[in-house]
Amino acid sequence: MKSIKLVKSLLILLSAGFLSGAYAQTTDIQFTTNPGKESWGVFEVPKSDLTPYNGLHIKVGGDFALQFQALSQSNSGDSLGALANNFNLPTANLNIDVQLEDGVKMHLRTYLSSRHHTEAYVKGGYMQIDKLDFIQEGLFEDLMKSLRIRVGMDQVNYGDAQFRRSDNAAAILNPFVGNYLMDSFTTEPFMEISYLNNGIIGVIGATNGRLNQSPTPGDDGFVLFAKAGYDTQVNQDLRVRLTASLYNSNDKGTRDYIYGGDRAGARYYKVLDGGDFSGRFNPRYAYQTSVQVNPYVEFQGLEFFGLVELVNNGDSDAGGGYTHLGAELLYHLGTNKDAYLGARYNSVNGEQTDASATTEITRLNVGAGWFMTDNVLTKLEYVQQNHDGAAFDGGLFQGAEFSGLMIEAVISF
């Protein structure tokens, strides 16, 4: 049944692609990025776009990803089942971008096939406003050269790690197969305003902290998030970026999903408890304050991305919190950077409450990637994840670890 649904969805995608030609008078959507190697190292889309507006334009795209998994696992009680070497579920996305007006676009992503859902469903979408000419030509023209407004039900702009993660099948900008241990990604109703000018980055926004919406009395929580940073091309060989992000939810029943909002599922299948999000760590605080700092450096063929994240329980009486660290170092090969070698270290350390025992999780990824074309990427990695700390004593995760090889093929267009 799932295969039939996927085939139908692909036929719809192709039909929509042909129909879009009736509306298309330009090959690009304003203020957006094209998936593939050319978007590597792009975070917020720059405001320097000079794409002309030529009327309504529809762009249909897609993402496809498939992994071959060869992992093994164990724990202190020898109670984890054996893992087979096999292919994982092929995943697919349908992406639609629509140029509605000069400086106004809509983005919509649908998961056609994902680990966590057996049916196709909408991940989310948003409207992005980079010009106000649809209200009045030239309205706040100088101001809008630096400002951007986004409104929708989609991922919020907290942290820079979200730009390098796999979003179901959209994995072409992730140099490795898995996402970070604490995956700060969620899709919520939001509104945000960004300031992007000469390398200066400023973002402020709000959401209700809810993944699923309902007018439940007493569930009137809200979240404020913000980002500040600077991104500069120092010279031809050196680029430096540094940002700091804040996510703060209140105690009004937000059911905070910042580390549990990915409805597609995790990448390493059947490891540890075998659930759809196995291998990740979610503090599951009802409300919290999180800060993420991300340094990024490109020097010739070298690329470094870092993550320092602190999350504190919003319930100060109970206390508790975690420190999340990550570091990626890549070396790109060739004048066109068609291949790379790299490693990522990732760790989580902390206590659920002040009275809780310590949780310690580490993961190491070592791998390589090859862009067969600008829109086709193959990856090979070795991954090892270890669980330690007294918080796991007596449970399934005591002494738990998994390791092995992963191969992933990704197409994005």
C-alpha positions in Angstrom: 0.0 0.0 0.0 2.8 2.4 0.8 4.5 1.7 -2.5 1.2 2.5 -4.4 0.8 5.7 -2.5 4.4 6.7 -3.3 4.0 6.0 -7.0 0.8 8.0 -7.0 2.6 10.9 -5.3 5.5 10.8 -7.7 3.0 10.9 -10.7 1.4 14.0 -9.1 4.8 15.5 -8.7 5.6 15.0 -12.4 2.2 16.3 -13.5 2.7 19.4 -11.4 6.1 19.9 -12.9 4.6 19.9 -16.4 1.7 22.2 -15.4 4.1 24.6 -13.8 5.6 25.3 -17.2 2.4 27.0 -18.1 3.0 29.6 -15.4 6.8 29.8 -15.4 8.3 32.9 -17.0 11.6 32.6 -15.0 13.8 29.8 -13.9 14.2 30.9 -10.3 12.2 31.8 -7.2 13.3 35.0 -5.5 15.2 34.9 -2.2 15.6 31.1 -2.0 18.2 28.5 -2.4 18.4 25.7 -5.0 19.1 22.3 -3.4 22.4 20.8 -4.1 26.1 21.5 -3.8 25.7 25.2 -4.6 23.8 25.6 -1.3 26.5 24.1 0.8 27.5 26.6 3.5 24.3 28.7 3.1 22.4 29.4 6.2 19.8 32.2 6.1 19.1 33.1 2.4 20.9 36.4 1.7 19.0 39.6 0.9 21.2 40.3 -2.1 19.0 38.4 -4.5 18.6 40.2 -7.9 16.3 37.7 -9.5 13.7 39.7 -11.5 10.0 39.3 -10.9 8.1 38.1 -14.0 4.7 37.1 -12.6 3.4 34.0 -10.9 5.9 31.2 -11.0 5.7 27.6 -9.6 8.7 25.5 -8.9 8.3 21.8 -8.1 11.2 19.8 -6.6 11.9 16.7 -4.7 14.3 14.8 -2.4 15.0 11.1 -2.2 17.3 9.3 0.2 18.2 5.6 0.7 20.7 4.0 3.2 22.3 0.7 3.5 22.9 0.0 7.2 25.4 -2.4 8.7 25.3 -1.8 12.5 25.8 -3.9 15.6 24.7 -3.1 19.2 25.2 -4.4 22.7 24.5 -3.4 26.3 25.6 -4.6 29.8 22.7 -7.0 30.1 23.1 -8.4 26.7 19.4 -7.7 26.1 19.5 -5.8 22.8 18.5 -7.8 19.8 20.8 -8.4 16.8 20.6 -6.0 13.8 20.6 -7.2 10.2 22.6 -5.7 7.4 20.1 -4.3 5.0 18.5 -1.3 3.2 16.4 1.2 5.2 13.1 2.5 4.1 13.6 4.8 1.0 12.3 8.3 2.0 11.0 11.1 -0.3 9.9 14.7 -0.1 7.8 16.8 -2.4 8.7 20.5 -2.4 6.6 23.3 -3.9 7.8 27.0 -4.1 5.5 29.6 -5.5 6.4 33.2 -6.5 3.2 35.0 -5.5 4.3 38.6 -6.0 7.4 40.6 -6.2 9.3 39.7 -3.1 6.6 37.3 -1.8 6.9 33.6 -2.0 5.3 30.4 -0.4 7.1 27.2 0.4 5.5 23.9 1.1 7.1 20.5 1.9 5.3 17.2 2.0 6.8 14.0 3.3 5.8 11.4 0.7 7.6 8.5 2.5 9.1 8.7 6.0 10.1 6.3 8.8 7.6 7.7 11.4 4.5 7.9 9.2 3.1 5.3 6.7 1.1 8.0 4.8 2.1 11.1 2.9 1.6 14.2 5.0 2.5 17.9 5.1 5.6 18.7 7.1 4.9 22.4 7.0 5.0 25.6 5.0 5.4 29.3 5.2 5.0 32.6 3.4 8.1 34.8 3.1 8.0 38.5 2.5 11.1 40.3 1.3 9.4 43.3 -0.3 6.2 45.3 0.4 5.5 46.3 -3.1 2.3 44.2 -3.1 0.8 46.8 -0.7 2.3 49.9 -2.3 5.2 50.1 -4.8 8.3 51.2 -3.0 6.8 50.9 0.5 9.7 50.9 3.0 11.9 50.0 0.1 15.2 50.9 1.9 14.2 49.1 5.1 13.1 46.0 3.3 16.5 45.6 1.8 17.5 44.3 5.2 14.3 42.9 6.7 12.5 39.6 6.0 9.2 38.4 7.5 8.2 34.7 7.6 4.9 33.4 8.8 3.6 29.8 8.7 3.6 26.4 10.3 7.2 25.3 9.8 10.6 25.0 11.4 11.6 28.0 13.5 15.0 29.6 13.1 16.7 28.5 16.3 20.4 27.6 16.0 22.5 26.9 12.9 22.5 23.1 13.2 19.1 23.0 11.6 20.6 24.1 8.3 23.0 21.1 8.2 20.5 18.4 9.3 18.6 15.8 7.2 15.0 16.8 6.9 13.6 13.4 6.1 14.8 12.9 2.5 16.4 16.3 2.2 19.9 15.1 3.3 22.1 16.7 0.7 23.4 19.4 3.0 24.2 17.1 5.9 27.8 15.9 5.5 26.9 12.8 7.6 24.0 10.3 7.8 22.5 11.1 11.2 21.5 14.3 12.8 22.8 15.6 16.2 22.0 13.7 19.4 19.8 16.6 20.7 18.0 17.5 17.4 16.8 21.0 17.9 14.1 21.0 15.2 10.4 21.5 15.4 7.5 22.6 13.2 5.2 25.0 14.9 2.9 28.0 14.0 5.3 31.0 14.1 6.1 34.5 13.0 9.6 35.8 12.8 11.4 38.9 11.6 15.0 38.8 10.3 17.5 41.5 9.8 20.3 40.6 7.3 22.7 43.4 6.3 26.4 43.3 5.5 27.0 40.1 7.5 24.9 41.2 10.5 22.2 38.6 11.5 19.3 39.3 13.7 16.2 37.2 14.2 13.3 37.5 16.6 10.1 35.4 16.6 7.4 33.7 18.5 5.4 30.5 18.5 2.9 28.7 20.8 5.3 25.8 21.3 2.8 23.3 19.9 3.4 20.6 17.3 -0.3 19.6 17.1 -2.9 22.4 17.4 -6.1 22.5 19.4 -8.0 25.2 21.3 -7.6 23.5 24.7 -8.5 25.7 27.6 -5.5 26.4 29.8 -3.0 25.4 27.1 -2.1 29.0 26.2 1.7 28.8 26.3 4.1 30.7 24.1 7.7 30.6 23.0 10.1 33.5 22.2 13.2 32.7 20.1 16.0 34.9 18.8 19.3 34.8 17.0 22.2 37.2 16.7 25.4 36.8 14.7 27.9 37.9 12.1 29.0 36.3 8.9 31.8 37.7 6.9 34.1 36.7 4.0 37.4 38.0 5.4 39.2 37.4 2.1 39.2 35.0 -0.8 40.3 32.1 1.4 38.6 32.7 4.7 35.0 33.0 5.8 34.0 33.3 9.5 30.5 33.1 11.0 29.4 33.1 14.6 25.8 33.1 15.9 24.0 32.7 19.2 20.4 31.6 19.5 17.9 31.6 22.3 14.7 29.5 22.8 12.6 30.3 25.8 9.2 28.7 26.6 6.8 29.6 29.5 5.0 27.3 31.9 1.5 27.6 30.3 1.2 24.1 29.0 3.4 24.6 25.8 4.2 20.8 25.6 7.6 21.9 24.4 8.8 20.1 21.2 12.1 21.8 20.4 14.0 18.5 20.7 11.1 16.2 19.7 9.4 17.9 16.7 10.8 15.8 13.9 7.9 13.7 12.7 10.0 11.9 10.0 12.0 9.7 12.4 15.7 9.2 13.1 18.2 7.8 10.6 19.7 4.8 12.5 17.1 2.2 12.3 16.2 -0.3 15.1 19.1 0.7 17.3 18.8 0.6 21.1 15.0 0.6 21.9 14.1 0.3 18.2 11.6 3.2 18.3 11.3 5.6 15.3 13.5 8.2 17.1 16.1 5.7 18.4 19.6 7.0 18.9 18.6 10.6 19.8 18.2 12.2 23.2 15.2 14.4 24.1 15.2 16.0 27.6 11.4 16.1 27.4 11.1 19.2 29.6 7.6 20.7 29.6 9.2 24.1 29.3 12.8 25.3 29.2 15.4 27.8 28.2 18.0 26.8 25.6 20.9 28.6 24.2 22.9 27.5 21.1 26.2 29.0 19.9 27.5 28.0 16.5 30.9 29.0 15.1 31.6 28.3 11.4 34.9 28.7 9.6 35.9 28.0 6.0 39.5 28.3 5.0 40.4 27.1 1.5 39.4 23.4 1.5 38.8 23.2 5.3 35.4 23.6 6.9 34.6 23.7 10.6 31.2 23.8 12.2 30.7 23.9 16.0 27.8 23.6 18.4 27.7 24.5 22.1 24.2 24.2 23.5 22.9 24.6 27.1 19.3 23.6 28.0 17.9 24.3 31.5 14.7 22.9 33.0 12.1 25.7 33.1 10.9 24.3 36.5 13.5 25.9 38.7 12.3 24.0 41.8 13.2 20.7 40.1 16.3 22.0 38.3 18.4 20.0 36.0 19.8 20.7 32.5 22.1 19.4 29.8 25.2 20.5 27.9 25.2 19.5 24.2 28.5 19.7 22.3 29.3 19.1 18.6 32.2 19.7 16.3 32.5 18.9 12.6 35.8 19.2 10.5 35.6 18.6 6.8 38.2 18.8 4.1 36.9 19.3 0.5 38.8 17.7 -2.3 39.3 19.1 -5.8 38.9 22.5 -7.3 35.1 22.0 -7.6 34.8 20.5 -4.1 33.2 17.4 -5.5 34.2 15.2 -2.6 35.0 15.6 1.1 36.5 13.7 4.1 35.3 14.5 7.6 34.6 13.7 11.2 32.0 14.8 13.7 32.1 14.5 17.5 28.9 14.9 19.5 28.0 14.6 23.2 25.3 15.2 25.7 26.0 15.4 29.4 23.8 16.4 32.3 21.0 15.6 34.8 17.2 15.5 34.3 16.7 17.3 37.7 19.1 18.4 40.4 18.3 15.1 42.2 18.9 12.9 39.2 22.0 10.8 38.3 24.2 11.9 35.4 23.5 11.1 31.7 26.4 10.8 29.3 26.1 10.0 25.6 28.8 10.3 23.0 28.8 9.8 19.2 31.6 9.8 16.7 31.1 9.9 12.9 33.9 9.5 10.4 33.1 9.5 6.8 33.4 10.8 3.2 31.0 12.1 0.5 31.1 12.4 -3.2 28.9 14.7 -5.3 28.3 12.6 -8.4 26.5 15.6 -9.8 25.6 18.9 -8.2 22.3 17.3 -7.1 23.4 13.7 -6.3 25.5 12.9 -3.2 26.7 9.6 -1.9 28.0 9.2 1.7 30.0 6.5 3.5 30.5 6.8 7.3 31.5 4.8 10.3 29.4 5.7 13.4 29.9 4.7 17.1 27.6 5.8 19.9 28.1 5.1 23.6 25.9 5.5 26.7 27.4 6.0 30.1 26.5 7.6 33.4 24.6 6.4 36.5 21.3 7.5 35.0 21.3 4.4 32.8 22.1 1.9 35.6 19.8 -1.0 35.7 18.1 -0.1 32.5 18.2 -1.0 28.8 20.8 1.7 28.1 23.3 0.6 30.7 26.5 0.2 28.8 24.6 0.5 25.6 26.4 1.1 22.3 26.0 0.7 18.6 28.6 1.0 15.8 29.2 0.1 12.2 29.0 1.4 8.6 26.3 3.4 6.8 26.0 4.2 3.1 23.6 6.9 2.0 22.5 8.0 -1.5 20.7 11.4 -1.8 19.0 13.2 -4.7 17.7 16.7 -4.4 16.4 19.0 -7.1 
